[in-house]
């Protein structure tokens, strides 16, 4: 929104504008605009530059991974999701780990690798339980 833009410019809070783009990418994806969502999310990654420790990169890569899975680009989706997981672990920001593992499981399932998919369920449940999100893995849609 224009108010958010003015606020972030006034106080030099570029990260808020980038986080807004992450959520906007999610909204675009929910409307079926996967290409636009992916482009917007990739612009956030580009804007982050070498600063790979910011916590909003994890949901950005997660969104890209979801989009690419929906587009049938499974290897690319897996790369994006594994990057999201690596960043989450590197920054010790575990909030998205359950969701990331579940998306990785969905990609593996779509690839026909049920064994790898099932191997992602336990870590997803462990992160969800650790954060008190016990029912989260049950709410993930089937691939």
Secondary structure, DSSP 8 states (H G I E B T S, - for coil): -HHHHHHHHHTT-HHHHHHHHHHHHHHHHHTT-HHHHHHHHHHHHHHHTT-TT-THHHHHHHHHHHHHHHTT-HHHHHHHHHHHHHHHHHTT--TTHHHHHHHHHHHHHHHT-HHHHHHHHHHHHHHHHHTT-TTGGGGS---
